[in-house]
Amino acid sequence: TAPFLFKAHLFMGLSLFVIFPFTRLVHVWSGMASVGYLTRAWQLVRSR
């Protein structure tokens, strides 16, 4: 009975909550260190 826009908003919010630990966003919990983390270069991983 809820409007579609509300359901979509709820779904996207819960999806972000689920994938949060697997993203770079998790470093936001470290406080000011997160600023340095967001501005540093990506880690390069080369295959053998």
Residue pairs with C-beta under 8 A, 6 or more apart in sequence:
20 26
24 37
24 38
27 33
27 34
27 37
27 38
28 34
30 37
